[in-house]
Amino acid sequence: MAMYDVMIVGAGPAGLSAAVNCRVRNKSTVVVSRKFESPSLSKAPLIENYLGVDAMSGRELYQRLLEHARRSGAEFLEANVTGIYDMGDSYAALTSAGDVSAVAVILATGTVQSASIPGESDKVGMGVSYCATCDGPLYKGKRVVVVGFSPHAVEEANFLSEICSEVTYVPASRGGSDVSHLKPAVNLAKGSVKAILGDMAVSGVELDSGIVETDGVFVIRESVPAERLVEGITVKDGAIEVDRDMFTGVPRVFAAGDCTGRPWQVARAVGQGQVAALSAARAVDKFKASGQADQ
Ligand SMILES: Cc1cc2nc3c(=O)[nH]c(=O)nc-3n(C[C@H](O)[C@H](O)[C@H](O)COP(=O)(O)OP(=O)(O)OC[C@H]3O[C@@H](n4cnc5c(N)ncnc54)[C@H](O)[C@@H]3O)c2cc1C
């Protein structure tokens, strides 16, 4: 498994700015992003307020930012990050393309999604999962429910049907998925999800049409809830809490851009990405010098 100084999660303006500035500080850097695009910028018809740059579409501006970051010498990995774990001397990210390790982490994942199903957040790792590729093998021969908030949830359910004894697919009310592609082995549930049940571990899913007993629930969204990505970060009013150095309070973990709150703007994201990079570079140097985690 490759080991980097800094791992940046997300390739929007904040993540790309962080990458350029980590490389300026000569840190080995990997940017892991679900896609090399910005879901926000790609929707912006015209950006007129980014200093020194003539008005242009969000897509065009993004291509310029991406080209700059690619020239910086950072590495780029297209993958979804589903969890980042403290290994003591590094952080290991579980991604759809395998594990990635780094001394410090910068979260730049864009606007924050929070765990939203009652019973979800307290059962992560105890039956609630966010990635079939990563955790599917744990449920070999068992019953699972897939709650699909995102179009690729159907693919995840189909994959699970190859290894699990029973797969039930619940299309969530938002983010519609095309259930016509579900394999015949997958049961399509009627009704929407109300709660995930169980005391310590998951025992079932409550739908408005009744209860489905299950060993595990895969909640498939476009993005993993921010507070689940790294244990210990605080999410308040839809934003990851950071200090002026973009420090989250978790040793060597920083955050930048829309994930830290409003105003949702490119200039702010780029500026915060730079501050996070400088803070992460400092933290890496300190950590390597002393072998102790203080930031
Ligand atoms: C319609 C519209 C118009 C706008 N107009 C303007 C404007 O005129 N001026 C302006 O300054 N701003 C504007 N904005 C806002 C601007 O686009 C955002 O502030 C900016 O893109 C935020 O950058 P970011 O890097 O924080 O997040 P994003 O650009 O949202 O990037 C987040 C990145 O994280 C990745 N990601 C998320 N979760 C994961 C995960 N678990 N694993 C791997 N990768 C992950 C995503 O794929 C993406 O690459 C507009 C936004 C919209 C929607």
The ligand as an SDF file (V2000), in Angstrom:
LIG
                    3D

 53 58  0  0  0  0  0  0  0  0999 V2000
  -25.3640   26.6020   -9.4720 C   0  0  0  0  0  0  0  0  0  0  0  0
  -24.1200   27.0270   -8.7220 C   0  0  0  0  0  0  0  0  0  0  0  0
  -23.5490   28.2540   -9.0170 C   0  0  0  0  0  0  0  0  0  0  0  0
  -22.3940   28.6740   -8.3320 C   0  0  0  0  0  0  0  0  0  0  0  0
  -21.8600   29.8730   -8.6510 N   0  0  0  0  0  0  0  0  0  0  0  0
  -20.7410   30.2960   -8.0220 C   0  0  0  0  0  0  0  0  0  0  0  0
  -20.1500   31.5650   -8.3560 C   0  0  0  0  0  0  0  0  0  0  0  0
  -20.6390   32.2950   -9.2220 O   0  0  0  0  0  0  0  0  0  0  0  0
  -19.0320   31.9230   -7.6810 N   0  0  0  0  0  0  0  0  0  0  0  0
  -18.4460   31.1450   -6.7100 C   0  0  0  0  0  0  0  0  0  0  0  0
  -17.4180   31.5190   -6.1650 O   0  0  0  0  0  0  0  0  0  0  0  0
  -18.9950   29.9460   -6.3930 N   0  0  0  0  0  0  0  0  0  0  0  0
  -20.1160   29.5160   -7.0040 C   0  0  0  0  0  0  0  0  0  0  0  0
  -20.6760   28.3010   -6.6670 N   0  0  0  0  0  0  0  0  0  0  0  0
  -20.1040   27.5240   -5.5380 C   0  0  0  0  0  0  0  0  0  0  0  0
  -18.8310   26.7160   -5.8780 C   0  0  0  0  0  0  0  0  0  0  0  0
  -19.0840   25.8610   -6.9680 O   0  0  0  0  0  0  0  0  0  0  0  0
  -18.3980   25.9350   -4.6430 C   0  0  0  0  0  0  0  0  0  0  0  0
  -18.2450   26.8230   -3.5440 O   0  0  0  0  0  0  0  0  0  0  0  0
  -17.0720   25.1880   -4.8440 C   0  0  0  0  0  0  0  0  0  0  0  0
  -17.1570   24.2920   -5.9280 O   0  0  0  0  0  0  0  0  0  0  0  0
  -16.7030   24.4290   -3.5490 C   0  0  0  0  0  0  0  0  0  0  0  0
  -15.5330   23.7170   -3.7490 O   0  0  0  0  0  0  0  0  0  0  0  0
  -15.1720   22.4620   -2.8180 P   0  0  0  0  0  0  0  0  0  0  0  0
  -13.8310   21.9960   -3.2950 O   0  0  0  0  0  0  0  0  0  0  0  0
  -15.3270   22.8190   -1.4060 O   0  0  0  0  0  0  0  0  0  0  0  0
  -16.2770   21.3460   -3.1080 O   0  0  0  0  0  0  0  0  0  0  0  0
  -16.7800   20.6810   -4.4690 P   0  0  0  0  0  0  0  0  0  0  0  0
  -16.4740   21.5470   -5.6320 O   0  0  0  0  0  0  0  0  0  0  0  0
  -18.2010   20.3280   -4.2140 O   0  0  0  0  0  0  0  0  0  0  0  0
  -15.8980   19.3470   -4.5970 O   0  0  0  0  0  0  0  0  0  0  0  0
  -16.0410   18.2790   -3.7120 C   0  0  0  0  0  0  0  0  0  0  0  0
  -15.2320   17.0880   -4.2530 C   0  0  0  0  0  0  0  0  0  0  0  0
  -15.2420   16.0390   -3.2870 O   0  0  0  0  0  0  0  0  0  0  0  0
  -15.4660   14.7810   -3.9350 C   0  0  0  0  0  0  0  0  0  0  0  0
  -15.9970   13.8870   -2.9000 N   0  0  0  0  0  0  0  0  0  0  0  0
  -17.0290   14.0950   -2.0360 C   0  0  0  0  0  0  0  0  0  0  0  0
  -17.1730   13.0640   -1.1760 N   0  0  0  0  0  0  0  0  0  0  0  0
  -16.2080   12.1600   -1.5050 C   0  0  0  0  0  0  0  0  0  0  0  0
  -15.8390   10.8710   -0.9990 C   0  0  0  0  0  0  0  0  0  0  0  0
  -16.4910   10.3070    0.0400 N   0  0  0  0  0  0  0  0  0  0  0  0
  -14.8230   10.2190   -1.5940 N   0  0  0  0  0  0  0  0  0  0  0  0
  -14.1370   10.7650   -2.6410 C   0  0  0  0  0  0  0  0  0  0  0  0
  -14.4470   11.9950   -3.1640 N   0  0  0  0  0  0  0  0  0  0  0  0
  -15.4540   12.6670   -2.6020 C   0  0  0  0  0  0  0  0  0  0  0  0
  -16.4220   15.1480   -5.0890 C   0  0  0  0  0  0  0  0  0  0  0  0
  -16.3950   14.1700   -6.1020 O   0  0  0  0  0  0  0  0  0  0  0  0
  -15.7780   16.4830   -5.5480 C   0  0  0  0  0  0  0  0  0  0  0  0
  -14.6970   16.2460   -6.4170 O   0  0  0  0  0  0  0  0  0  0  0  0
  -21.8130   27.8490   -7.3410 C   0  0  0  0  0  0  0  0  0  0  0  0
  -22.3950   26.6090   -7.0510 C   0  0  0  0  0  0  0  0  0  0  0  0
  -23.5360   26.1910   -7.7210 C   0  0  0  0  0  0  0  0  0  0  0  0
  -24.1410   24.8560   -7.4010 C   0  0  0  0  0  0  0  0  0  0  0  0
  1  2  1  0
  2  3  1  0
  2 52  2  0
  3  4  2  0
  4  5  1  0
  4 50  1  0
  5  6  2  0
  6  7  1  0
  6 13  1  0
  7  8  2  0
  7  9  1  0
  9 10  1  0
 10 11  2  0
 10 12  1  0
 12 13  2  0
 13 14  1  0
 14 15  1  0
 14 50  1  0
 15 16  1  0
 16 17  1  0
 16 18  1  0
 18 19  1  0
 18 20  1  0
 20 21  1  0
 20 22  1  0
 22 23  1  0
 23 24  1  0
 24 25  2  0
 24 26  1  0
 24 27  1  0
 27 28  1  0
 28 29  2  0
 28 30  1  0
 28 31  1  0
 31 32  1  0
 32 33  1  0
 33 34  1  0
 33 48  1  0
 34 35  1  0
 35 36  1  0
 35 46  1  0
 36 37  1  0
 36 45  1  0
 37 38  2  0
 38 39  1  0
 39 40  1  0
 39 45  2  0
 40 41  1  0
 40 42  2  0
 42 43  1  0
 43 44  2  0
 44 45  1  0
 46 47  1  0
 46 48  1  0
 48 49  1  0
 50 51  2  0
 51 52  1  0
 52 53  1  0
M  END
$$$$
